[in-house]
Every structure is written in structure tokens, then in C-alpha cells.
């Protein structure tokens, strides 16, 4: 797994997918330019929540996330 360099700020959903997801997840996401179901989006949010506190920004044109706080070490899902 590659090093994940997150900093507080705004990120596009596509950028975060490229940083955090597996190759199969990336391929599926970029094929449709969106998550195809709630299960995929939930898995993505669970992965993202291991690394940071975030807020999804609801905008009609762009899918963005605001990273509020980045954790020093990734958390386990039991602590999320």
C-alpha cells in the first residue's frame, strides 16, 4: 500500500478514490465516474474515516469532501 498524504482542505471525490481505494474500486469508480450503490459509498466512507474526520460537501456539479482533521495514525473500524 502506498503512503497516503492527506492534509486538511477540500478534495474532489475522484482524488480521494485514487488515494484510498483498491485498483478494482478505482477502475469501477472511474468507469462510471460515481459510486454505483450505497454499499460502495459506505465502504469508501469507512475507509476515509480511518484516516481523517471529514464532511461531504453537497454541490450539484462537484462531489467534494472537506477534510477537517487528519489522524496521526490510521484508526481501526472499531474506533471509528
PDB file with SEQRES, HELIX, SHEET and CRYST1 records, atoms N, CA, C and O in Angstrom:
SEQRES   1 A   80  UNK UNK UNK UNK UNK UNK UNK UNK UNK UNK UNK UNK UNK          
SEQRES   2 A   80  UNK UNK UNK UNK UNK UNK UNK UNK UNK UNK UNK UNK UNK          
SEQRES   3 A   80  UNK UNK UNK UNK UNK UNK UNK UNK UNK UNK UNK UNK UNK          
SEQRES   4 A   80  UNK UNK UNK UNK UNK UNK UNK UNK UNK UNK UNK UNK UNK          
SEQRES   5 A   80  UNK UNK UNK UNK UNK UNK UNK UNK UNK UNK UNK UNK UNK          
SEQRES   6 A   80  UNK UNK UNK UNK UNK UNK UNK UNK UNK UNK UNK UNK UNK          
SEQRES   7 A   80  UNK UNK                                                      
HELIX    1 AA1 UNK A   13  UNK A   20  1                                   8    
HELIX    2 AA2 UNK A   23  UNK A   32  1                                  10    
HELIX    3 AA3 UNK A   38  UNK A   51  1                                  14    
SHEET    1 AA1 3 UNK A   9  UNK A  12  0                                        
SHEET    2 AA1 3 UNK A  63  UNK A  70 -1                                        
SHEET    3 AA1 3 UNK A  52  UNK A  58 -1                                        
CRYST1    1.000    1.000    1.000  90.00  90.00  90.00 P 1           1          
ATOM      1  N   UNK A   1       0.834  -1.178   0.000  1.00  0.00           N  
ATOM      2  CA  UNK A   1       0.000   0.000   0.000  1.00  0.00           C  
ATOM      3  C   UNK A   1       0.878   1.240   0.000  1.00  0.00           C  
ATOM      4  O   UNK A   1       1.904   1.291   0.679  1.00  0.00           O  
ATOM      5  N   UNK A   2       0.473   2.218  -0.753  1.00  0.00           N  
ATOM      6  CA  UNK A   2       1.267   3.425  -0.854  1.00  0.00           C  
ATOM      7  C   UNK A   2       0.992   4.356   0.322  1.00  0.00           C  
ATOM      8  O   UNK A   2       0.004   4.207   1.041  1.00  0.00           O  
ATOM      9  N   UNK A   3       1.878   5.302   0.494  1.00  0.00           N  
ATOM     10  CA  UNK A   3       1.747   6.286   1.553  1.00  0.00           C  
ATOM     11  C   UNK A   3       0.605   7.239   1.231  1.00  0.00           C  
ATOM     12  O   UNK A   3       0.512   7.736   0.109  1.00  0.00           O  
ATOM     13  N   UNK A   4      -0.253   7.496   2.190  1.00  0.00           N  
ATOM     14  CA  UNK A   4      -1.404   8.368   1.999  1.00  0.00           C  
ATOM     15  C   UNK A   4      -1.087   9.710   2.644  1.00  0.00           C  
ATOM     16  O   UNK A   4      -0.903   9.804   3.857  1.00  0.00           O  
ATOM     17  N   UNK A   5      -1.027  10.740   1.817  1.00  0.00           N  
ATOM     18  CA  UNK A   5      -0.691  12.073   2.303  1.00  0.00           C  
ATOM     19  C   UNK A   5      -1.921  12.972   2.245  1.00  0.00           C  
ATOM     20  O   UNK A   5      -2.176  13.632   1.237  1.00  0.00           O  
ATOM     21  N   UNK A   6      -2.663  12.987   3.313  1.00  0.00           N  
ATOM     22  CA  UNK A   6      -3.835  13.848   3.418  1.00  0.00           C  
ATOM     23  C   UNK A   6      -3.502  15.050   4.271  1.00  0.00           C  
ATOM     24  O   UNK A   6      -2.764  14.948   5.251  1.00  0.00           O  
ATOM     25  N   UNK A   7      -4.047  16.179   3.895  1.00  0.00           N  
ATOM     26  CA  UNK A   7      -3.928  17.402   4.685  1.00  0.00           C  
ATOM     27  C   UNK A   7      -5.321  18.008   4.784  1.00  0.00           C  
ATOM     28  O   UNK A   7      -6.157  17.771   3.913  1.00  0.00           O  
ATOM     29  N   UNK A   8      -5.582  18.778   5.820  1.00  0.00           N  
ATOM     30  CA  UNK A   8      -6.885  19.442   5.894  1.00  0.00           C  
ATOM     31  C   UNK A   8      -7.122  20.315   4.659  1.00  0.00           C  
ATOM     32  O   UNK A   8      -6.208  20.981   4.172  1.00  0.00           O  
ATOM     33  N   UNK A   9      -8.336  20.302   4.171  1.00  0.00           N  
ATOM     34  CA  UNK A   9      -8.690  21.084   2.994  1.00  0.00           C  
ATOM     35  C   UNK A   9      -9.783  20.400   2.205  1.00  0.00           C  
ATOM     36  O   UNK A   9     -10.378  19.427   2.668  1.00  0.00           O  
ATOM     37  N   UNK A  10     -10.050  20.911   1.004  1.00  0.00           N  
ATOM     38  CA  UNK A  10     -11.087  20.347   0.139  1.00  0.00           C  
ATOM     39  C   UNK A  10     -10.448  19.427  -0.895  1.00  0.00           C  
ATOM     40  O   UNK A  10      -9.400  19.734  -1.463  1.00  0.00           O  
ATOM     41  N   UNK A  11     -11.109  18.285  -1.125  1.00  0.00           N  
ATOM     42  CA  UNK A  11     -10.656  17.307  -2.104  1.00  0.00           C  
ATOM     43  C   UNK A  11     -11.846  16.865  -2.936  1.00  0.00           C  
ATOM     44  O   UNK A  11     -12.960  16.748  -2.427  1.00  0.00           O  
ATOM     45  N   UNK A  12     -11.613  16.626  -4.192  1.00  0.00           N  
ATOM     46  CA  UNK A  12     -12.634  16.024  -5.033  1.00  0.00           C  
ATOM     47  C   UNK A  12     -12.748  14.546  -4.715  1.00  0.00           C  
ATOM     48  O   UNK A  12     -11.776  13.913  -4.304  1.00  0.00           O  
ATOM     49  N   UNK A  13     -13.933  14.001  -4.905  1.00  0.00           N  
ATOM     50  CA  UNK A  13     -14.165  12.593  -4.619  1.00  0.00           C  
ATOM     51  C   UNK A  13     -13.221  11.711  -5.439  1.00  0.00           C  
ATOM     52  O   UNK A  13     -12.690  10.726  -4.927  1.00  0.00           O  
ATOM     53  N   UNK A  14     -13.016  12.058  -6.696  1.00  0.00           N  
ATOM     54  CA  UNK A  14     -12.148  11.287  -7.575  1.00  0.00           C  
ATOM     55  C   UNK A  14     -10.714  11.230  -7.043  1.00  0.00           C  
ATOM     56  O   UNK A  14     -10.065  10.186  -7.116  1.00  0.00           O  
ATOM     57  N   UNK A  15     -10.231  12.332  -6.519  1.00  0.00           N  
ATOM     58  CA  UNK A  15      -8.877  12.388  -5.953  1.00  0.00           C  
ATOM     59  C   UNK A  15      -8.757  11.464  -4.752  1.00  0.00           C  
ATOM     60  O   UNK A  15      -7.771  10.740  -4.617  1.00  0.00           O  
ATOM     61  N   UNK A  16      -9.751  11.488  -3.884  1.00  0.00           N  
ATOM     62  CA  UNK A  16      -9.722  10.629  -2.698  1.00  0.00           C  
ATOM     63  C   UNK A  16      -9.844   9.155  -3.067  1.00  0.00           C  
ATOM     64  O   UNK A  16      -9.223   8.302  -2.434  1.00  0.00           O  
ATOM     65  N   UNK A  17     -10.640   8.855  -4.085  1.00  0.00           N  
ATOM     66  CA  UNK A  17     -10.749   7.472  -4.561  1.00  0.00           C  
ATOM     67  C   UNK A  17      -9.376   6.991  -5.021  1.00  0.00           C  
ATOM     68  O   UNK A  17      -8.965   5.878  -4.693  1.00  0.00           O  
ATOM     69  N   UNK A  18      -8.666   7.824  -5.777  1.00  0.00           N  
ATOM     70  CA  UNK A  18      -7.331   7.449  -6.255  1.00  0.00           C  
ATOM     71  C   UNK A  18      -6.339   7.253  -5.109  1.00  0.00           C  
ATOM     72  O   UNK A  18      -5.422   6.438  -5.216  1.00  0.00           O  
ATOM     73  N   UNK A  19      -6.515   7.987  -4.028  1.00  0.00           N  
ATOM     74  CA  UNK A  19      -5.597   7.890  -2.889  1.00  0.00           C  
ATOM     75  C   UNK A  19      -5.875   6.669  -2.007  1.00  0.00           C  
ATOM     76  O   UNK A  19      -4.945   6.072  -1.465  1.00  0.00           O  
ATOM     77  N   UNK A  20      -7.159   6.294  -1.861  1.00  0.00           N  
ATOM     78  CA  UNK A  20      -7.529   5.344  -0.811  1.00  0.00           C  
ATOM     79  C   UNK A  20      -8.027   3.984  -1.278  1.00  0.00           C  
ATOM     80  O   UNK A  20      -7.926   3.008  -0.535  1.00  0.00           O  
ATOM     81  N   UNK A  21      -8.551   3.898  -2.469  1.00  0.00           N  
ATOM     82  CA  UNK A  21      -9.250   2.682  -2.892  1.00  0.00           C  
ATOM     83  C   UNK A  21      -8.321   1.666  -3.544  1.00  0.00           C  
ATOM     84  O   UNK A  21      -7.212   1.989  -3.970  1.00  0.00           O  
ATOM     85  N   UNK A  22      -8.806   0.433  -3.606  1.00  0.00           N  
ATOM     86  CA  UNK A  22      -8.068  -0.624  -4.293  1.00  0.00           C  
ATOM     87  C   UNK A  22      -8.145  -0.395  -5.799  1.00  0.00           C  
ATOM     88  O   UNK A  22      -8.938   0.421  -6.270  1.00  0.00           O  
ATOM     89  N   UNK A  23      -7.321  -1.117  -6.545  1.00  0.00           N  
ATOM     90  CA  UNK A  23      -7.314  -0.966  -8.004  1.00  0.00           C  
ATOM     91  C   UNK A  23      -8.671  -1.304  -8.614  1.00  0.00           C  
ATOM     92  O   UNK A  23      -9.122  -0.620  -9.532  1.00  0.00           O  
ATOM     93  N   UNK A  24      -9.324  -2.349  -8.116  1.00  0.00           N  
ATOM     94  CA  UNK A  24     -10.633  -2.734  -8.634  1.00  0.00           C  
ATOM     95  C   UNK A  24     -11.673  -1.645  -8.342  1.00  0.00           C  
ATOM     96  O   UNK A  24     -12.508  -1.338  -9.193  1.00  0.00           O  
ATOM     97  N   UNK A  25     -11.622  -1.067  -7.146  1.00  0.00           N  
ATOM     98  CA  UNK A  25     -12.556   0.000  -6.795  1.00  0.00           C  
ATOM     99  C   UNK A  25     -12.312   1.241  -7.660  1.00  0.00           C  
ATOM    100  O   UNK A  25     -13.257   1.880  -8.122  1.00  0.00           O  
ATOM    101  N   UNK A  26     -11.051   1.569  -7.871  1.00  0.00           N  
ATOM    102  CA  UNK A  26     -10.709   2.719  -8.727  1.00  0.00           C  
ATOM    103  C   UNK A  26     -11.232   2.508 -10.142  1.00  0.00           C  
ATOM    104  O   UNK A  26     -11.835   3.407 -10.729  1.00  0.00           O  
ATOM    105  N   UNK A  27     -11.000   1.328 -10.682  1.00  0.00           N  
ATOM    106  CA  UNK A  27     -11.424   1.015 -12.050  1.00  0.00           C  
ATOM    107  C   UNK A  27     -12.942   1.141 -12.186  1.00  0.00           C  
ATOM    108  O   UNK A  27     -13.436   1.719 -13.154  1.00  0.00           O  
ATOM    109  N   UNK A  28     -13.673   0.602 -11.222  1.00  0.00           N  
ATOM    110  CA  UNK A  28     -15.130   0.660 -11.257  1.00  0.00           C  
ATOM    111  C   UNK A  28     -15.631   2.094 -11.101  1.00  0.00           C  
ATOM    112  O   UNK A  28     -16.558   2.508 -11.797  1.00  0.00           O  
ATOM    113  N   UNK A  29     -15.024   2.845 -10.196  1.00  0.00           N  
ATOM    114  CA  UNK A  29     -15.441   4.229  -9.977  1.00  0.00           C  
ATOM    115  C   UNK A  29     -15.203   5.075 -11.235  1.00  0.00           C  
ATOM    116  O   UNK A  29     -16.093   5.809 -11.664  1.00  0.00           O  
ATOM    117  N   UNK A  30     -14.030   4.977 -11.813  1.00  0.00           N  
ATOM    118  CA  UNK A  30     -13.685   5.816 -12.971  1.00  0.00           C  
ATOM    119  C   UNK A  30     -14.445   5.401 -14.235  1.00  0.00           C  
ATOM    120  O   UNK A  30     -14.632   6.210 -15.144  1.00  0.00           O  
ATOM    121  N   UNK A  31     -14.872   4.166 -14.285  1.00  0.00           N  
ATOM    122  CA  UNK A  31     -15.670   3.711 -15.428  1.00  0.00           C  
ATOM    123  C   UNK A  31     -16.999   4.459 -15.472  1.00  0.00           C  
ATOM    124  O   UNK A  31     -17.492   4.799 -16.547  1.00  0.00           O  
ATOM    125  N   UNK A  32     -17.572   4.712 -14.300  1.00  0.00           N  
ATOM    126  CA  UNK A  32     -18.884   5.374 -14.220  1.00  0.00           C  
ATOM    127  C   UNK A  32     -18.807   6.798 -13.690  1.00  0.00           C  
ATOM    128  O   UNK A  32     -19.783   7.544 -13.760  1.00  0.00           O  
ATOM    129  N   UNK A  33     -17.643   7.177 -13.159  1.00  0.00           N  
ATOM    130  CA  UNK A  33     -17.430   8.483 -12.525  1.00  0.00           C  
ATOM    131  C   UNK A  33     -18.355   8.717 -11.329  1.00  0.00           C  
ATOM    132  O   UNK A  33     -18.723   9.852 -11.024  1.00  0.00           O  
ATOM    133  N   UNK A  34     -18.716   7.634 -10.669  1.00  0.00           N  
ATOM    134  CA  UNK A  34     -19.527   7.707  -9.458  1.00  0.00           C  
ATOM    135  C   UNK A  34     -19.543   6.336  -8.804  1.00  0.00           C  
ATOM    136  O   UNK A  34     -19.140   5.344  -9.413  1.00  0.00           O  
ATOM    137  N   UNK A  35     -20.007   6.282  -7.566  1.00  0.00           N  
ATOM    138  CA  UNK A  35     -20.235   5.002  -6.911  1.00  0.00           C  
ATOM    139  C   UNK A  35     -21.575   4.475  -7.401  1.00  0.00           C  
ATOM    140  O   UNK A  35     -22.541   5.229  -7.517  1.00  0.00           O  
ATOM    141  N   UNK A  36     -21.630   3.190  -7.684  1.00  0.00           N  
ATOM    142  CA  UNK A  36     -22.854   2.632  -8.256  1.00  0.00           C  
ATOM    143  C   UNK A  36     -23.905   2.303  -7.208  1.00  0.00           C  
ATOM    144  O   UNK A  36     -25.071   2.115  -7.555  1.00  0.00           O  
ATOM    145  N   UNK A  37     -23.536   2.230  -5.962  1.00  0.00           N  
ATOM    146  CA  UNK A  37     -24.509   1.891  -4.936  1.00  0.00           C  
ATOM    147  C   UNK A  37     -24.100   2.396  -3.573  1.00  0.00           C  
ATOM    148  O   UNK A  37     -22.983   2.874  -3.375  1.00  0.00           O  
ATOM    149  N   UNK A  38     -25.020   2.284  -2.640  1.00  0.00           N  
ATOM    150  CA  UNK A  38     -24.738   2.759  -1.287  1.00  0.00           C  
ATOM    151  C   UNK A  38     -23.693   1.902  -0.586  1.00  0.00           C  
ATOM    152  O   UNK A  38     -22.976   2.397   0.283  1.00  0.00           O  
ATOM    153  N   UNK A  39     -23.594   0.641  -0.943  1.00  0.00           N  
ATOM    154  CA  UNK A  39     -22.591  -0.231  -0.321  1.00  0.00           C  
ATOM    155  C   UNK A  39     -21.175   0.242  -0.666  1.00  0.00           C  
ATOM    156  O   UNK A  39     -20.296   0.256   0.195  1.00  0.00           O  
ATOM    157  N   UNK A  40     -20.962   0.625  -1.917  1.00  0.00           N  
ATOM    158  CA  UNK A  40     -19.647   1.127  -2.319  1.00  0.00           C  
ATOM    159  C   UNK A  40     -19.330   2.461  -1.644  1.00  0.00           C  
ATOM    160  O   UNK A  40     -18.206   2.682  -1.195  1.00  0.00           O  
ATOM    161  N   UNK A  41     -20.320   3.344  -1.576  1.00  0.00           N  
ATOM    162  CA  UNK A  41     -20.106   4.644  -0.940  1.00  0.00           C  
ATOM    163  C   UNK A  41     -19.840   4.462   0.559  1.00  0.00           C  
ATOM    164  O   UNK A  41     -18.982   5.143   1.120  1.00  0.00           O  
ATOM    165  N   UNK A  42     -20.560   3.559   1.201  1.00  0.00           N  
ATOM    166  CA  UNK A  42     -20.353   3.295   2.624  1.00  0.00           C  
ATOM    167  C   UNK A  42     -18.956   2.744   2.875  1.00  0.00           C  
ATOM    168  O   UNK A  42     -18.294   3.150   3.831  1.00  0.00           O  
ATOM    169  N   UNK A  43     -18.504   1.836   2.039  1.00  0.00           N  
ATOM    170  CA  UNK A  43     -17.152   1.280   2.169  1.00  0.00           C  
ATOM    171  C   UNK A  43     -16.103   2.386   2.005  1.00  0.00           C  
ATOM    172  O   UNK A  43     -15.111   2.424   2.734  1.00  0.00           O  
ATOM    173  N   UNK A  44     -16.331   3.279   1.044  1.00  0.00           N  
ATOM    174  CA  UNK A  44     -15.414   4.399   0.831  1.00  0.00           C  
ATOM    175  C   UNK A  44     -15.389   5.311   2.062  1.00  0.00           C  
ATOM    176  O   UNK A  44     -14.317   5.716   2.511  1.00  0.00           O  
ATOM    177  N   UNK A  45     -16.563   5.635   2.607  1.00  0.00           N  
ATOM    178  CA  UNK A  45     -16.622   6.493   3.793  1.00  0.00           C  
ATOM    179  C   UNK A  45     -15.959   5.816   4.992  1.00  0.00           C  
ATOM    180  O   UNK A  45     -15.296   6.483   5.786  1.00  0.00           O  
ATOM    181  N   UNK A  46     -16.128   4.509   5.132  1.00  0.00           N  
ATOM    182  CA  UNK A  46     -15.465   3.786   6.222  1.00  0.00           C  
ATOM    183  C   UNK A  46     -13.953   3.858   6.093  1.00  0.00           C  
ATOM    184  O   UNK A  46     -13.248   4.057   7.082  1.00  0.00           O  
ATOM    185  N   UNK A  47     -13.457   3.695   4.878  1.00  0.00           N  
ATOM    186  CA  UNK A  47     -12.013   3.780   4.646  1.00  0.00           C  
ATOM    187  C   UNK A  47     -11.511   5.191   4.925  1.00  0.00           C  
ATOM    188  O   UNK A  47     -10.486   5.370   5.583  1.00  0.00           O  
ATOM    189  N   UNK A  48     -12.221   6.181   4.431  1.00  0.00           N  
ATOM    190  CA  UNK A  48     -11.820   7.573   4.639  1.00  0.00           C  
ATOM    191  C   UNK A  48     -11.823   7.932   6.122  1.00  0.00           C  
ATOM    192  O   UNK A  48     -10.950   8.669   6.581  1.00  0.00           O  
ATOM    193  N   UNK A  49     -12.787   7.423   6.867  1.00  0.00           N  
ATOM    194  CA  UNK A  49     -12.884   7.744   8.291  1.00  0.00           C  
ATOM    195  C   UNK A  49     -11.763   7.114   9.120  1.00  0.00           C  
ATOM    196  O   UNK A  49     -11.566   7.494  10.274  1.00  0.00           O  
ATOM    197  N   UNK A  50     -11.040   6.173   8.559  1.00  0.00           N  
ATOM    198  CA  UNK A  50      -9.863   5.624   9.242  1.00  0.00           C  
ATOM    199  C   UNK A  50      -8.738   6.653   9.299  1.00  0.00           C  
ATOM    200  O   UNK A  50      -7.927   6.646  10.225  1.00  0.00           O  
ATOM    201  N   UNK A  51      -8.696   7.530   8.311  1.00  0.00           N  
ATOM    202  CA  UNK A  51      -7.580   8.457   8.159  1.00  0.00           C  
ATOM    203  C   UNK A  51      -7.876   9.878   8.605  1.00  0.00           C  
ATOM    204  O   UNK A  51      -6.952  10.635   8.904  1.00  0.00           O  
ATOM    205  N   UNK A  52      -9.161  10.258   8.656  1.00  0.00           N  
ATOM    206  CA  UNK A  52      -9.460  11.659   8.940  1.00  0.00           C  
ATOM    207  C   UNK A  52     -10.910  11.849   9.363  1.00  0.00           C  
ATOM    208  O   UNK A  52     -11.745  10.955   9.228  1.00  0.00           O  
ATOM    209  N   UNK A  53     -11.182  13.043   9.879  1.00  0.00           N  
ATOM    210  CA  UNK A  53     -12.550  13.496  10.077  1.00  0.00           C  
ATOM    211  C   UNK A  53     -12.893  14.297   8.835  1.00  0.00           C  
ATOM    212  O   UNK A  53     -12.110  15.138   8.394  1.00  0.00           O  
ATOM    213  N   UNK A  54     -14.072  14.035   8.266  1.00  0.00           N  
ATOM    214  CA  UNK A  54     -14.421  14.685   7.003  1.00  0.00           C  
ATOM    215  C   UNK A  54     -15.882  15.082   6.986  1.00  0.00           C  
ATOM    216  O   UNK A  54     -16.692  14.624   7.792  1.00  0.00           O  
ATOM    217  N   UNK A  55     -16.182  15.942   6.046  1.00  0.00           N  
ATOM    218  CA  UNK A  55     -17.551  16.385   5.811  1.00  0.00           C  
ATOM    219  C   UNK A  55     -17.781  16.346   4.308  1.00  0.00           C  
ATOM    220  O   UNK A  55     -16.969  16.858   3.537  1.00  0.00           O  
ATOM    221  N   UNK A  56     -18.879  15.745   3.896  1.00  0.00           N  
ATOM    222  CA  UNK A  56     -19.209  15.708   2.478  1.00  0.00           C  
ATOM    223  C   UNK A  56     -19.883  17.019   2.106  1.00  0.00           C  
ATOM    224  O   UNK A  56     -20.832  17.442   2.767  1.00  0.00           O  
ATOM    225  N   UNK A  57     -19.396  17.663   1.049  1.00  0.00           N  
ATOM    226  CA  UNK A  57     -19.955  18.924   0.584  1.00  0.00           C  
ATOM    227  C   UNK A  57     -20.938  18.609  -0.523  1.00  0.00           C  
ATOM    228  O   UNK A  57     -20.570  18.050  -1.556  1.00  0.00           O  
ATOM    229  N   UNK A  58     -22.182  18.969  -0.304  1.00  0.00           N  
ATOM    230  CA  UNK A  58     -23.230  18.688  -1.285  1.00  0.00           C  
ATOM    231  C   UNK A  58     -23.308  19.835  -2.276  1.00  0.00           C  
ATOM    232  O   UNK A  58     -23.683  20.955  -1.929  1.00  0.00           O  
ATOM    233  N   UNK A  59     -22.952  19.540  -3.500  1.00  0.00           N  
ATOM    234  CA  UNK A  59     -22.981  20.515  -4.575  1.00  0.00           C  
ATOM    235  C   UNK A  59     -23.540  19.801  -5.803  1.00  0.00           C  
ATOM    236  O   UNK A  59     -23.287  18.611  -5.991  1.00  0.00           O  
ATOM    237  N   UNK A  60     -24.277  20.490  -6.618  1.00  0.00           N  
ATOM    238  CA  UNK A  60     -24.904  19.857  -7.772  1.00  0.00           C  
ATOM    239  C   UNK A  60     -23.893  19.359  -8.797  1.00  0.00           C  
ATOM    240  O   UNK A  60     -24.084  18.292  -9.381  1.00  0.00           O  
ATOM    241  N   UNK A  61     -22.839  20.100  -9.020  1.00  0.00           N  
ATOM    242  CA  UNK A  61     -21.897  19.760 -10.079  1.00  0.00           C  
ATOM    243  C   UNK A  61     -20.709  18.930  -9.606  1.00  0.00           C  
ATOM    244  O   UNK A  61     -20.252  18.038 -10.322  1.00  0.00           O  
ATOM    245  N   UNK A  62     -20.213  19.211  -8.422  1.00  0.00           N  
ATOM    246  CA  UNK A  62     -18.979  18.567  -7.983  1.00  0.00           C  
ATOM    247  C   UNK A  62     -19.204  17.776  -6.709  1.00  0.00           C  
ATOM    248  O   UNK A  62     -19.957  18.185  -5.825  1.00  0.00           O  
ATOM    249  N   UNK A  63     -18.541  16.641  -6.636  1.00  0.00           N  
ATOM    250  CA  UNK A  63     -18.579  15.815  -5.429  1.00  0.00           C  
ATOM    251  C   UNK A  63     -17.296  16.111  -4.663  1.00  0.00           C  
ATOM    252  O   UNK A  63     -16.214  15.693  -5.077  1.00  0.00           O  
ATOM    253  N   UNK A  64     -17.411  16.823  -3.557  1.00  0.00           N  
ATOM    254  CA  UNK A  64     -16.235  17.214  -2.806  1.00  0.00           C  
ATOM    255  C   UNK A  64     -16.372  16.845  -1.335  1.00  0.00           C  
ATOM    256  O   UNK A  64     -17.470  16.656  -0.812  1.00  0.00           O  
ATOM    257  N   UNK A  65     -15.221  16.750  -0.697  1.00  0.00           N  
ATOM    258  CA  UNK A  65     -15.145  16.456   0.723  1.00  0.00           C  
ATOM    259  C   UNK A  65     -14.234  17.477   1.372  1.00  0.00           C  
ATOM    260  O   UNK A  65     -13.216  17.874   0.804  1.00  0.00           O  
ATOM    261  N   UNK A  66     -14.611  17.893   2.563  1.00  0.00           N  
ATOM    262  CA  UNK A  66     -13.768  18.787   3.348  1.00  0.00           C  
ATOM    263  C   UNK A  66     -13.112  17.948   4.433  1.00  0.00           C  
ATOM    264  O   UNK A  66     -13.793  17.385   5.290  1.00  0.00           O  
ATOM    265  N   UNK A  67     -11.796  17.866   4.391  1.00  0.00           N  
ATOM    266  CA  UNK A  67     -11.032  17.138   5.399  1.00  0.00           C  
ATOM    267  C   UNK A  67     -10.792  18.103   6.551  1.00  0.00           C  
ATOM    268  O   UNK A  67     -10.125  19.125   6.389  1.00  0.00           O  
ATOM    269  N   UNK A  68     -11.340  17.769   7.717  1.00  0.00           N  
ATOM    270  CA  UNK A  68     -11.245  18.652   8.872  1.00  0.00           C  
ATOM    271  C   UNK A  68     -10.003  18.377   9.707  1.00  0.00           C  
ATOM    272  O   UNK A  68      -9.280  19.298  10.088  1.00  0.00           O  
ATOM    273  N   UNK A  69      -9.762  17.099   9.987  1.00  0.00           N  
ATOM    274  CA  UNK A  69      -8.650  16.713  10.854  1.00  0.00           C  
ATOM    275  C   UNK A  69      -8.078  15.398  10.338  1.00  0.00           C  
ATOM    276  O   UNK A  69      -8.818  14.448  10.084  1.00  0.00           O  
ATOM    277  N   UNK A  70      -6.778  15.350  10.188  1.00  0.00           N  
ATOM    278  CA  UNK A  70      -6.103  14.132   9.744  1.00  0.00           C  
ATOM    279  C   UNK A  70      -5.491  13.471  10.972  1.00  0.00           C  
ATOM    280  O   UNK A  70      -4.813  14.122  11.767  1.00  0.00           O  
ATOM    281  N   UNK A  71      -5.737  12.173  11.118  1.00  0.00           N  
ATOM    282  CA  UNK A  71      -5.203  11.435  12.263  1.00  0.00           C  
ATOM    283  C   UNK A  71      -3.729  11.113  12.031  1.00  0.00           C  
ATOM    284  O   UNK A  71      -3.296  10.888  10.901  1.00  0.00           O  
ATOM    285  N   UNK A  72      -2.975  11.096  13.119  1.00  0.00           N  
ATOM    286  CA  UNK A  72      -1.552  10.790  13.028  1.00  0.00           C  
ATOM    287  C   UNK A  72      -1.323   9.353  12.552  1.00  0.00           C  
ATOM    288  O   UNK A  72      -0.412   9.083  11.769  1.00  0.00           O  
ATOM    289  N   UNK A  73      -2.160   8.443  13.037  1.00  0.00           N  
ATOM    290  CA  UNK A  73      -2.100   7.039  12.639  1.00  0.00           C  
ATOM    291  C   UNK A  73      -3.500   6.600  12.205  1.00  0.00           C  
ATOM    292  O   UNK A  73      -4.494   7.051  12.774  1.00  0.00           O  
ATOM    293  N   UNK A  74      -3.585   5.728  11.206  1.00  0.00           N  
ATOM    294  CA  UNK A  74      -4.920   5.240  10.799  1.00  0.00           C  
ATOM    295  C   UNK A  74      -5.627   4.533  11.947  1.00  0.00           C  
ATOM    296  O   UNK A  74      -5.011   3.782  12.703  1.00  0.00           O  
ATOM    297  N   UNK A  75      -6.922   4.782  12.067  1.00  0.00           N  
ATOM    298  CA  UNK A  75      -7.723   4.151  13.109  1.00  0.00           C  
ATOM    299  C   UNK A  75      -8.326   2.877  12.578  1.00  0.00           C  
ATOM    300  O   UNK A  75      -8.484   2.707  11.369  1.00  0.00           O  
ATOM    301  N   UNK A  76      -8.662   1.981  13.485  1.00  0.00           N  
ATOM    302  CA  UNK A  76      -9.362   0.760  13.083  1.00  0.00           C  
ATOM    303  C   UNK A  76     -10.847   1.057  13.049  1.00  0.00           C  
ATOM    304  O   UNK A  76     -11.296   2.030  13.655  1.00  0.00           O  
ATOM    305  N   UNK A  77     -11.616   0.238  12.353  1.00  0.00           N  
ATOM    306  CA  UNK A  77     -13.046   0.470  12.261  1.00  0.00           C  
ATOM    307  C   UNK A  77     -13.738   0.358  13.614  1.00  0.00           C  
ATOM    308  O   UNK A  77     -14.811   0.929  13.809  1.00  0.00           O  
ATOM    309  N   UNK A  78     -13.141  -0.364  14.539  1.00  0.00           N  
ATOM    310  CA  UNK A  78     -13.720  -0.470  15.871  1.00  0.00           C  
ATOM    311  C   UNK A  78     -13.689   0.847  16.624  1.00  0.00           C  
ATOM    312  O   UNK A  78     -14.516   1.075  17.507  1.00  0.00           O  
ATOM    313  N   UNK A  79     -12.752   1.712  16.291  1.00  0.00           N  
ATOM    314  CA  UNK A  79     -12.622   3.012  16.951  1.00  0.00           C  
ATOM    315  C   UNK A  79     -13.346   4.119  16.218  1.00  0.00           C  
ATOM    316  O   UNK A  79     -13.476   5.225  16.742  1.00  0.00           O  
ATOM    317  N   UNK A  80     -13.821   3.841  15.012  1.00  0.00           N  
ATOM    318  CA  UNK A  80     -14.452   4.880  14.195  1.00  0.00           C  
ATOM    319  C   UNK A  80     -15.845   5.159  14.677  1.00  0.00           C  
ATOM    320  O   UNK A  80     -16.536   6.007  14.112  1.00  0.00           O  
TER     321      UNK A  80                                                      
END                                                                             
